[in-house]
Amino acid sequence: MIRVLLVEDDPMVAELNRIYLERVGGFETVASVRSVPEALDLLRSRPVDLLLLDIFMPGHSGIELMEEIRRQVLEVDVIFVSAARDAATISRALKLGAVDYLIKPFEFERLKQALEHYRDNHRLIRGKQSLDQTELDQRLGRRPAETRVAETLPKGLDRNTLAKVLEVITRRPEDPPWFTSEEIALVVGISRVSVRKYFEFLSTLKVLRMEPGYGTGGRPVHRFTLQRAYLMEVQRFL
């Protein structure tokens, strides 16, 4: 069993994460703590494989906890589960070695995906003295070139245009978080109808989330927001 420590100051969220862990299987919650000092005390006293770590906590942040974990060379992996969505925080978390980053609120399937990927990697390297290249590629989430080529886009979509659409979406300001296909079409320089096809594809990968809204004069419009935690899903098509 993979031993998990929950570091979350909201007891309701912590309990929900514990229930999610039980639903995935292969994990056990060793404890749930609400602050960085509590987490460090527990990590020094008992073995833990994985942290589900929030960032916004009283006193010290989850980022500060991970920095201390690195300074003390504590053998534990981290999956961040936080409402923090600014690029600087996410970049810092990943540079510190987080194995995944989930932005609240998230769907259970996204957490399930993160946990299953971690569990598979954990099983792959446990008890092995060495790995061959294929096993290492699997551990790093990489695919052989011939497999990557096989990931084809739906008919009518182009890789270069998809990359340009993604570039525009990911570089736009996050306030407001919502945007429309019309707005992106003006920047990319292609028709609104074409952008909608790419948006539909990205929505199937959960990179975009759609919500009905209303424009000027009460006209119905479809608004979209970027879900950065899912960007990895589209990389195999580029």
N, C-alpha and C positions, 0 to 999 in steps of 0.2 A: 504493500500500500504506500502511496505517496503522501507524506506527512505535510499538511498545509496549516500555516498560521494566517488567520484573518486579522488584518490591521485596518480597522474601520471604526470611526468614532460614533457613527449612528448605529445603535443596537438593532434597529429594524432592518437596515441594509445588511448588517453582518449576519443576521439570522437568515435572510433571504439567500445570501451567498453560500451559507452553510447548507441550506436545502438544495441549492443548485449543485453543489459538490456531490452530495449524496446521489443525485439523479444521474450524474455522469458515470460514476463507478470508478473504482481504482484509487480513490482519494479518501483520506480521513482528516478531519479537522482536529488538530491537536489542542488548539486554543483560539480564543478570540480576544484581542486586546484593543484598547481605544487610544493609545498614545505611543509615541516613538520610544520613550524610556521603558515602557512595559514591554514593547517588542524586543528591544535590545536585551533586556534582562532574560527574557524567555529564550532568545536565540543562543545566549551564552550557557543556558542551563540544560537544554534538551535538543535533540536533533530535529531539524526541520528541513524539508526539501524545497518547499515553495511558499512564497508569500503572495497573498492577494492583498495588494497594498493601495490604500487611498492616498491622495496627496494633501487635500485640505483637512488638517487636524489641528486641534489646539496645541499651542506651544511650539511644536516642530512639524515640518511637512514630511510627506512621504519621500520627497527628493532628498531631504537631509538625512532621512533614515538610510536610504540606499547609498548615499555618499559615505556614511559611517560604516555600513556593511562592507564597502569596498576598502576603506581604510583599515578595518580590522581583519580583512581577508576571511570573512565568514562564508562558509560554503552553503549558499542558499540562492535559489533562483527567484525572480520577481515577475509577477504579472500585475501591472498597474490597472486599477479599476477606479476611475476618477471622473469628476465633472470638468476637470481642467482640460481645456481644448486649445489653448494657445500654442503656437508652433514652437516657441522657445522652451516651454515646459516639456512638451512631447519630445523635442530633440534632445534635451538634457537626459530625460529618462532612458531613451534609446542608447545614447552614448555611454550611459552608465551600465548598460548591458541588460536592460529589461527584455524578457523573452516575448512579451506582448503588451499591448496597451489598449484598454477598452474605455470608451468614453460613455459616461452615464448620460441619459438612460440608455441601456443596451438591451437587446433581445437575448433570451436564454440561449438561442442557437449560436449566437456569436461567442458567448462564454464557453459553451460546449465545444465549439470548434477550437478555441484556444487551449482548453484543458486536454482535449483528445490529442492535439498535436504535441503538447508537452508530454503527455503520458507515453505516446508512441516513441518519442525521442528518448525519454527516460529509460524505457524498456530496451531500446536499441543499444545503448552504451553500457547499461548495467552489467557488470560481470565480464565485459570484453576487455582484452588486453590491447587489441588494436582493431582498426576499422579499415576496410578497403575504400576506394574512391566512391563506389556506388553507395555504400553505407554512409559515408561522410556527406555526400551530396544530399542524401535523404535527411540526414541530421540537420543540414543547413537549409533545408527547404528548397533545394535547387533541382532542376530537371536537366537530363541530358539534352544536348542540342536537338537530336532528332525528335525527342518528345515535345520540345518547345515549339518546333515548327508545326507539329500536328495540331496545336491550339489555334484553330482558324476562327476568324470573326464570322458572324452571321452575314449572309449574302447582302451586298449593298453597302457594307461598311468597309472603311479603309483605315489601315493602321496609322498612317501619317495624320489623317484627319482626326482620328480618335486621340492621338497624342496631343494634337493642338487643342482640342476641346478640353482635355484633361488639364493642360497647362493653364488655360484661361480660368477654369473653375478653381484650381488649387491656388492660384495666385491672387484671386480676387479677395477684397477685404471680407472678414467674417462678420462684420456688422453693417447691414443686416445679414443674417445667415441665409435668407431665402433669395432665390433668383429664378428667372423664367428662361425658357428656350429662346424667346425673342431677344432678351438681353445678351445672351451668349452668342446668338447668331450674328448680331451686329459687330461683336468684337472679333469673332473667328473669321467672318467674311463669307459665310455660306448661308443657305436658305434656312428659314425657321423649320421647315418640314424636315430637312436633313438633320438639323440639330436634335429634333425630337426623336429621330431614329437612334441616335447615339445615346440620348437620355434614356430611352426605353431599355437599351442594352445595359447601360450602367446601373439602371434600377434593378434589373434581374440579378446583378452581382452585389446589390445593396450598397454600391458606392454612392448612389444617389437615393434620397428618400423623397417621395412626392407627397404633397398635401394640397388638396383643393383650396383655392382662395378666390378673391374677387379683385378685379382691377378697377380702373376708372369707370364710373357710370354703372357699377354693379356687375360688370361683365365677368363671367366665370373664367378663371385662369388656373393653370397648373403651376404650382410653385415647387421648387426643389431645394434641397439642402445637401451639402457634401458630408458624407460619413467617412472621415479620414481613416478610421480603423479598418475599413474594408478596401483601401487602395491597393493593398497587396494582391487582391483577387484579380485585378485587371492587368497586372504586370505581365502575366504569361501570354497576353494577346498582343503585346507591343514588340 
